[in-house]
């Protein structure tokens, strides 16, 4: 009997992941999947470390932030802020997928060229957004219940905003993905000059923001910075970084630029926001974060040959496949697990919360807290991860009208951005929930031909 198969005949999660790992085509770039998996783990560990609530002298819970309490820990964000790697991997994956769609049209296997982009993009949106609905709806229900039970609305807001802050990434990533046909054309025509142009635009935006005080213009860097890193994903796919020495040169250049901008320049060392700081490198992104992206790109691509050899080991590759099969679930639910553990500790009289963040005792207890977070997260993975890849065809295979794609994506992005920025919890009203914030992603998905609202409509028609 296979060691990975229990006597009941039902395969374990590891056994199923092993089968998928063995079926992977030899031409698949396993380093892409590995980077995606390791990046998620870095995000999870980083979030669990940086959020450091504690009990103050009056017995009230304070939302401590490790980077503000221990300034030296801000240097750790150079390793834990891995969103650039996500956009790098996204550029590689979107380039592969979009190029395949274009080949299908050229070869005559897909005659619906007019609907090519709409169908492709609607499918990408579905894969990214469907796992968001359970966590979004759960916290909407919890916010209503906690409000009705008399919990202070500011505390409800703090809990919901902390649990749902990961969705900001999806809003930006969807916008970058939506631009794939344009950015891919720019890459094909201008190659690395397309990255250079976006980097130059990001520099201009920072100059206008910090030197001339032009308000709100820095939000354009959500596109210039992240599309720029996305372009490097195309470069990776096309073999530009095939020579490790060339990739390592990018690492050195990015590191040098980052040191100049932060140590000797006006930008903060922290690559995420720090409470009370005048400048944040991430919201919106600055050229310092772009430099970090260049540094990380050069490093991970310089390591690619060794990494791909490492992934020939079936156990390591199986672990990578397993993690990728639950990646959105882990990303979206890890802070919910954190919040639940914190609430449980508070209800038990504040057990473990009496240690001030950053002290020796606090660090020594991190393994215990991490074990509790993982224990809380595992049931969520068991419930929701199985649904990550059970996606059907959008609108039964019919092309979604262009206007519905545009409106649908805008509603989804606005809803997710507001969820992270202002929270779904409302300071007023009977429900205690900003219903429009919750509704926007649901309505947007329905316009694209999937999601809970669309499924209910189809059932009612039937």
C-alpha positions as CSV (number, residue, x, y, z in Angstrom):
1,X,0.0,0.0,0.0
2,X,1.2,3.5,-0.9
3,X,2.5,5.3,2.2
4,X,0.6,8.4,1.2
5,X,-2.7,6.5,1.0
6,X,-4.6,5.7,4.2
7,X,-6.3,2.3,4.6
8,X,-9.7,3.8,3.6
9,X,-8.4,4.2,0.1
10,X,-8.8,8.0,0.2
11,X,-5.7,9.8,-0.8
12,X,-4.0,12.3,1.5
13,X,-3.5,15.9,0.5
14,X,0.2,15.2,0.1
15,X,-0.5,12.2,-2.2
16,X,-2.8,14.2,-4.4
17,X,-0.2,17.0,-4.6
18,X,2.5,14.4,-5.4
19,X,0.4,13.1,-8.3
20,X,0.0,16.7,-9.7
21,X,3.7,17.3,-9.3
22,X,4.5,14.2,-11.3
23,X,2.1,15.2,-14.0
24,X,3.7,18.6,-14.5
25,X,5.1,19.0,-18.0
26,X,8.9,19.1,-18.2
27,X,8.9,22.5,-20.0
28,X,7.1,24.1,-17.0
29,X,9.3,26.6,-15.2
30,X,9.0,25.4,-11.6
31,X,10.9,28.3,-10.3
32,X,7.9,30.5,-11.0
33,X,5.7,28.3,-8.8
34,X,8.4,28.2,-6.1
35,X,8.7,32.0,-6.0
36,X,5.0,32.4,-5.7
37,X,4.8,29.9,-2.8
38,X,7.8,31.3,-0.9
39,X,6.5,34.8,-1.4
40,X,3.2,33.9,0.2
41,X,5.0,32.4,3.2
42,X,7.1,35.6,3.5
43,X,3.9,37.7,3.5
44,X,2.2,35.5,6.2
45,X,5.3,35.5,8.5
46,X,5.7,39.3,8.0
47,X,2.1,40.1,8.8
48,X,2.1,37.8,11.9
49,X,5.3,39.5,13.1
50,X,4.5,43.2,12.4
51,X,1.1,43.2,14.0
52,X,1.9,43.2,17.7
53,X,-1.1,43.9,19.9
54,X,-0.5,44.2,23.7
55,X,-2.3,45.1,26.9
56,X,-1.4,48.6,28.3
57,X,-1.3,49.6,31.9
58,X,-5.1,50.1,32.0
59,X,-5.8,46.6,30.7
60,X,-6.9,47.9,27.2
61,X,-5.6,46.2,24.0
62,X,-3.3,48.5,22.0
63,X,-2.6,47.7,18.3
64,X,1.1,47.7,18.4
65,X,3.2,47.9,15.2
66,X,6.6,46.3,15.4
67,X,8.2,48.6,12.9
68,X,7.2,51.6,15.0
69,X,8.3,50.0,18.3
70,X,11.7,48.7,17.0
71,X,13.0,51.0,14.3
72,X,15.8,48.5,13.4
73,X,13.2,46.0,12.3
74,X,12.3,48.2,9.4
75,X,15.4,46.8,7.6
76,X,13.6,43.4,7.6
77,X,11.1,44.7,5.1
78,X,13.7,44.5,2.4
79,X,13.2,40.8,2.6
80,X,9.6,40.5,3.8
81,X,8.1,43.1,1.4
82,X,7.8,40.7,-1.5
83,X,4.9,42.2,-3.6
84,X,7.5,43.0,-6.3
85,X,8.1,39.3,-6.7
86,X,4.3,38.7,-7.1
87,X,4.2,41.2,-10.0
88,X,7.3,39.7,-11.5
89,X,5.8,36.3,-11.4
90,X,2.5,37.8,-12.6
91,X,4.3,39.3,-15.6
92,X,5.8,35.9,-16.5
93,X,2.5,34.1,-16.1
94,X,0.4,36.7,-17.9
95,X,2.9,36.8,-20.7
96,X,2.7,33.0,-21.2
97,X,-1.1,33.0,-21.0
98,X,-1.6,36.0,-23.3
99,X,0.9,34.8,-25.9
100,X,-0.9,31.5,-26.0
101,X,-4.2,33.2,-26.7
102,X,-2.6,35.2,-29.5
103,X,-1.2,32.0,-31.0
104,X,-4.6,30.4,-30.9
105,X,-6.0,33.3,-33.0
106,X,-3.0,33.2,-35.5
107,X,-3.4,29.4,-35.9
108,X,-7.1,29.7,-36.5
109,X,-8.1,27.6,-33.4
110,X,-10.1,30.5,-32.0
111,X,-12.1,32.5,-34.5
112,X,-13.6,34.9,-31.9
113,X,-10.7,37.3,-32.1
114,X,-13.0,40.3,-31.2
115,X,-13.8,38.7,-27.9
116,X,-10.3,37.3,-27.2
117,X,-9.3,39.9,-24.6
118,X,-12.7,40.0,-22.9
119,X,-12.8,36.2,-22.5
120,X,-9.2,35.9,-21.4
121,X,-9.4,38.7,-18.9
122,X,-12.8,37.6,-17.4
123,X,-11.3,34.2,-16.8
124,X,-8.3,35.7,-15.1
125,X,-10.5,37.9,-12.9
126,X,-12.6,34.9,-11.9
127,X,-9.6,32.8,-10.8
128,X,-8.3,35.7,-8.6
129,X,-11.6,37.0,-7.1
130,X,-13.7,33.9,-6.5
131,X,-11.7,33.0,-3.3
132,X,-12.3,36.5,-2.0
133,X,-16.1,36.1,-1.6
134,X,-16.2,33.7,1.4
135,X,-13.8,35.8,3.5
136,X,-15.5,39.1,2.5
137,X,-19.0,37.8,3.3
138,X,-17.9,36.2,6.5
139,X,-16.5,39.4,7.9
140,X,-19.5,41.4,6.7
141,X,-21.7,39.0,8.7
142,X,-19.4,39.2,11.7
143,X,-19.4,43.0,11.5
144,X,-23.2,43.0,11.7
145,X,-23.3,40.6,14.6
146,X,-20.6,42.3,16.6
147,X,-22.3,45.7,16.1
148,X,-25.6,44.3,17.2
149,X,-24.0,42.8,20.3
150,X,-22.8,46.3,21.3
151,X,-19.1,46.0,20.5
152,X,-17.5,49.4,19.9
153,X,-17.6,50.3,16.2
154,X,-14.0,51.4,16.2
155,X,-13.0,47.9,17.5
156,X,-15.2,46.3,14.8
157,X,-13.5,48.4,12.2
158,X,-10.0,47.6,13.5
159,X,-10.8,43.8,13.4
160,X,-12.3,43.8,9.9
161,X,-9.7,46.1,8.4
162,X,-6.9,44.0,9.8
163,X,-8.4,40.8,8.5
164,X,-9.2,42.1,5.1
165,X,-6.2,44.3,4.4
166,X,-4.7,41.6,2.0
167,X,-7.3,42.4,-0.7
168,X,-5.6,45.7,-1.6
169,X,-3.1,43.7,-3.6
170,X,-5.8,42.1,-5.8
171,X,-7.3,45.5,-6.7
172,X,-4.0,46.7,-8.0
173,X,-3.0,43.4,-9.6
174,X,-6.3,43.3,-11.5
175,X,-5.6,46.7,-13.0
176,X,-2.1,45.7,-14.0
177,X,-3.5,42.4,-15.5
178,X,-6.1,44.4,-17.4
179,X,-3.3,46.3,-19.1
180,X,-1.6,43.1,-20.3
181,X,-2.4,43.5,-24.0
182,X,-1.0,47.0,-24.0
183,X,2.0,46.3,-21.8
184,X,2.8,43.1,-23.8
185,X,2.8,45.1,-27.0
186,X,5.1,47.7,-25.4
187,X,7.4,44.9,-24.4
188,X,7.5,43.4,-27.8
189,X,8.3,46.7,-29.4
190,X,10.6,48.4,-26.9
191,X,11.9,45.5,-24.8
192,X,13.7,46.8,-21.7
193,X,13.2,50.4,-22.8
194,X,9.5,49.8,-21.9
195,X,10.6,49.2,-18.3
196,X,13.0,52.2,-18.4
197,X,10.1,54.5,-19.6
198,X,7.9,53.4,-16.7
199,X,10.7,53.8,-14.2
200,X,11.3,57.3,-15.6
201,X,7.6,58.1,-15.2
202,X,7.7,56.9,-11.6
203,X,10.7,59.2,-10.9
204,X,8.8,62.2,-12.4
205,X,5.8,61.4,-10.2
206,X,7.9,61.3,-7.1
207,X,9.6,64.5,-8.1
208,X,6.2,66.3,-8.6
209,X,5.0,64.8,-5.3
210,X,7.9,65.5,-2.9
211,X,9.5,68.6,-4.6
212,X,6.5,70.4,-5.8
213,X,3.7,69.1,-3.5
214,X,1.4,68.2,-6.3
215,X,-1.5,66.4,-4.5
216,X,-2.7,62.9,-5.3
217,X,-0.5,62.5,-8.4
218,X,1.5,59.9,-6.6
219,X,-1.4,57.4,-7.0
220,X,-0.3,57.1,-10.6
221,X,2.7,55.1,-9.3
222,X,0.4,52.2,-8.5
223,X,0.5,51.7,-12.2
224,X,4.0,53.0,-13.2
225,X,5.8,51.0,-10.5
226,X,3.8,47.8,-10.6
227,X,3.5,47.7,-14.4
228,X,7.2,48.3,-14.5
229,X,8.0,45.2,-12.4
230,X,5.4,43.4,-14.5
231,X,7.4,44.2,-17.6
232,X,10.4,42.5,-16.0
233,X,8.3,39.3,-15.9
234,X,8.0,39.5,-19.7
235,X,11.8,40.0,-19.9
236,X,12.3,36.9,-17.7
237,X,10.0,34.8,-19.9
238,X,11.8,35.8,-23.0
239,X,15.2,34.9,-21.6
240,X,16.6,38.3,-21.0
241,X,17.8,37.2,-17.6
242,X,19.0,33.8,-18.8
243,X,22.6,34.6,-17.7
244,X,22.9,34.6,-13.9
245,X,25.7,37.2,-14.1
246,X,23.4,39.6,-15.9
247,X,20.6,39.0,-13.4
248,X,23.1,39.5,-10.5
249,X,24.1,42.9,-12.1
250,X,20.5,44.0,-11.7
251,X,20.6,42.9,-8.1
252,X,23.7,45.0,-7.4
253,X,22.2,48.0,-9.3
254,X,18.9,47.7,-7.4
255,X,20.7,47.4,-4.1
256,X,22.9,50.4,-4.8
257,X,19.8,52.5,-5.8
258,X,17.9,51.4,-2.7
259,X,20.8,52.4,-0.4
260,X,21.2,55.7,-2.1
261,X,17.5,56.5,-1.9
262,X,17.0,55.4,1.7
263,X,20.2,55.7,3.6
264,X,21.4,58.8,1.9
265,X,18.2,60.0,0.3
266,X,14.8,61.2,1.6
267,X,13.0,57.8,1.5
268,X,12.3,55.8,4.6
269,X,14.1,52.4,5.0
270,X,10.8,50.6,5.7
271,X,9.2,49.2,2.5
272,X,5.7,49.2,4.1
273,X,3.9,51.9,6.0
274,X,5.0,52.8,9.6
275,X,2.6,54.5,12.0
276,X,3.4,58.2,12.2
277,X,5.8,58.3,9.3
278,X,5.4,61.2,6.9
279,X,6.4,59.1,3.8
280,X,5.4,55.6,3.0
281,X,7.1,53.6,0.3
282,X,4.1,51.4,-0.5
283,X,0.9,53.4,-0.3
284,X,1.3,54.6,-3.0
285,X,4.6,53.0,-4.1
286,X,7.7,55.1,-4.6
287,X,10.8,54.7,-6.7
288,X,12.4,53.2,-3.5
289,X,10.0,50.3,-3.8
290,X,10.8,50.1,-7.5
291,X,14.5,49.8,-6.6
292,X,13.6,47.1,-4.2
293,X,11.8,45.3,-7.0
294,X,14.8,45.5,-9.3
295,X,17.0,44.2,-6.5
296,X,14.7,41.3,-5.7
297,X,14.3,40.5,-9.4
298,X,18.0,40.3,-10.0
299,X,18.5,38.2,-6.9
300,X,15.8,35.6,-7.6
301,X,16.6,35.3,-11.3
302,X,20.4,34.9,-10.5
303,X,19.4,32.0,-8.3
304,X,17.1,30.5,-10.9
305,X,19.5,27.8,-12.4
306,X,20.3,26.5,-8.9
307,X,16.6,26.7,-7.9
308,X,15.4,24.7,-10.9
309,X,17.9,22.0,-10.1
310,X,16.7,22.0,-6.5
311,X,13.1,21.6,-7.7
312,X,14.0,18.4,-9.5
313,X,13.7,16.9,-6.0
314,X,10.2,15.4,-6.0
315,X,9.5,16.2,-2.3
316,X,10.4,19.8,-2.7
317,X,8.5,20.1,-5.9
318,X,5.5,18.4,-4.3
319,X,5.6,20.8,-1.4
320,X,5.6,23.7,-3.9
321,X,2.6,22.2,-5.8
322,X,0.8,21.7,-2.5
323,X,1.4,25.4,-1.5
324,X,0.3,26.7,-4.8
325,X,-2.9,24.7,-4.6
326,X,-3.9,26.7,-1.5
327,X,-2.1,29.9,-2.1
328,X,-5.1,32.3,-2.3
329,X,-6.7,30.7,0.7
330,X,-3.6,31.1,2.8
331,X,-3.1,34.7,1.6
332,X,-6.7,35.8,2.2
333,X,-7.3,34.0,5.5
334,X,-4.1,34.2,7.4
335,X,-5.0,37.5,9.1
336,X,-8.5,36.2,10.0
337,X,-6.7,33.4,11.8
338,X,-4.5,36.0,13.6
339,X,-7.6,38.0,14.6
340,X,-9.4,34.9,16.0
341,X,-6.4,34.0,18.1
342,X,-6.1,37.5,19.4
343,X,-9.8,37.6,20.3
344,X,-9.5,34.2,22.1
345,X,-6.5,35.5,24.1
346,X,-8.4,38.6,25.1
347,X,-11.5,36.6,26.1
348,X,-9.2,34.4,28.3
349,X,-8.1,37.4,30.3
350,X,-5.4,38.7,27.9
351,X,-3.2,35.7,28.3
352,X,0.1,36.3,26.5
353,X,-0.8,39.9,25.7
354,X,0.9,41.3,28.7
355,X,4.3,41.1,27.0
356,X,5.5,44.4,25.4
357,X,6.4,43.9,21.7
358,X,10.2,43.7,21.0
359,X,11.2,42.5,24.5
360,X,13.2,39.2,24.9
361,X,10.2,37.5,26.4
362,X,8.0,38.6,23.5
363,X,10.5,37.2,20.9
364,X,10.8,33.9,22.8
365,X,7.0,33.4,22.7
366,X,6.7,34.0,18.9
367,X,7.0,30.3,18.1
368,X,4.0,29.6,20.4
369,X,1.9,32.3,18.8
370,X,2.8,31.1,15.3
371,X,1.7,27.6,16.2
372,X,-1.6,29.0,17.4
373,X,-2.0,31.0,14.2
374,X,-1.3,27.9,12.1
375,X,-3.7,25.9,14.1
376,X,-6.4,28.5,13.5
377,X,-5.6,28.7,9.8
378,X,-5.6,25.0,9.0
379,X,-9.4,24.5,9.3
380,X,-9.9,27.5,6.9
381,X,-7.5,25.9,4.4
382,X,-9.4,22.6,4.7
383,X,-12.7,24.3,4.0
384,X,-11.8,26.8,1.3
385,X,-8.7,25.6,-0.5
386,X,-10.5,22.8,-2.3
387,X,-12.5,25.5,-4.2
388,X,-9.5,27.5,-5.5
389,X,-9.4,25.7,-8.9
390,X,-13.0,24.6,-9.3
391,X,-13.8,27.4,-11.7
392,X,-16.3,26.9,-14.5
393,X,-16.5,28.8,-17.8
394,X,-17.5,32.5,-17.5
395,X,-21.1,33.0,-18.7
396,X,-21.2,29.4,-20.0
397,X,-18.5,30.2,-22.6
398,X,-20.2,33.2,-24.1
399,X,-18.3,36.4,-24.7
400,X,-18.9,39.0,-22.0
401,X,-19.8,42.4,-23.6
402,X,-17.0,45.0,-23.4
403,X,-19.0,47.5,-21.3
404,X,-19.8,44.9,-18.8
405,X,-16.1,43.9,-18.5
406,X,-15.1,47.5,-17.9
407,X,-17.9,48.3,-15.3
408,X,-17.5,44.9,-13.6
409,X,-13.7,45.3,-13.2
410,X,-14.0,48.9,-11.9
411,X,-16.6,47.8,-9.4
412,X,-14.5,45.0,-8.2
413,X,-11.3,47.1,-7.9
414,X,-13.2,50.0,-6.1
415,X,-14.8,47.6,-3.7
416,X,-11.6,45.8,-2.8
417,X,-9.6,49.0,-2.5
418,X,-12.2,50.5,-0.2
419,X,-12.3,47.3,1.8
420,X,-8.6,47.7,2.6
421,X,-8.6,51.5,2.9
422,X,-11.6,52.4,4.9
423,X,-12.9,49.0,6.1
424,X,-16.3,47.4,5.4
425,X,-17.3,48.4,9.0
426,X,-19.3,51.6,9.2
427,X,-19.2,54.2,12.0
428,X,-23.0,54.7,11.7
429,X,-26.1,53.0,10.4
430,X,-28.1,50.1,11.8
431,X,-26.1,47.3,10.3
432,X,-22.7,48.7,11.1
433,X,-21.5,47.7,7.6
434,X,-20.8,49.7,4.5
435,X,-23.0,47.7,2.3
436,X,-21.9,49.4,-0.9
437,X,-18.3,48.3,-0.3
438,X,-19.3,44.7,0.1
439,X,-21.7,44.9,-2.8
440,X,-19.4,46.3,-5.4
441,X,-17.2,43.2,-5.8
442,X,-20.3,41.0,-5.9
443,X,-22.0,43.1,-8.5
444,X,-18.8,43.4,-10.6
445,X,-18.4,39.6,-10.6
446,X,-22.0,39.2,-11.7
447,X,-21.5,41.5,-14.6
448,X,-18.5,39.5,-15.6
449,X,-20.6,36.3,-15.5
450,X,-19.7,34.6,-12.2
451,X,-19.9,35.0,-8.5
452,X,-22.6,34.5,-5.8
453,X,-25.1,37.0,-7.3
454,X,-24.7,35.6,-10.8
455,X,-25.2,32.0,-9.5
456,X,-28.3,33.0,-7.6
457,X,-29.7,34.7,-10.7
458,X,-29.0,31.6,-12.8
459,X,-30.8,29.4,-10.3
460,X,-33.8,31.7,-10.2
461,X,-34.0,31.6,-14.0
462,X,-33.8,27.8,-13.9
